[in-house]
């Protein structure tokens, strides 16, 4: 008998397959980051191999870039293709309104640029990421910051009611460094009533590059449970 963890992994793969069905021939595809999206990149690679699907991918992180190359997905850039047809990405929290917190993989700035450039955004996640309101369960909001502004940003985030913690690397001393050469603060605010307003206030702090709030950027979410795939659509 399969364990619950194995059933969820299988469901995540199925959710990724559902998401990739939206990708048409000759599409420009935004490729998000994370373990769930890795299933989608693998599935797209299978379609490239078995269906002769012609697509070009724009990765949002070096991890996504490596996976795309590994699965023979042709890579392009926003300079060459400034409009993306469809993006597939994951989330750390997702509400019924399709508001998201993202960025636990430290790729939030590039992920948001890719999402904002896309005509259509699909999110895939397992049921543990589903909440009624962002910030539940002490979920932190990742915030990308210029290293020079770290002290200022921590003080300003604290003044906004947040508890900022610099994300440290694992296996090495010092903070996590993003693909952009910046650092990440994980700020806990508790239940967040108005994520759009809070995001705007945070982004007014000098040195803040981007927040992990993704509001009004998602068209469809596929949520993997043990027994089925649930679809949430605007």
NORDAGI-V697406 format. One record per helix or strand. SS is the DSSP state (helix for helix, strand for strand). FROM is the first residue (numbers start at 1). LEN is the number of residues. If there is no record, write none. Layout:
ss->(SS SS)
from->(FROM FROM)
len->(LEN LEN)
This chain:
ss->(helix strand helix strand helix strand strand strand strand strand helix strand strand helix strand helix strand helix strand strand strand strand strand helix strand strand strand strand)
from->(4 27 35 55 62 74 84 86 93 100 108 118 121 127 130 136 141 147 163 168 175 177 183 195 208 213 220 229)
len->(17 5 17 5 9 2 1 4 2 2 10 1 6 3 1 3 5 13 4 1 1 1 6 9 4 2 5 5)
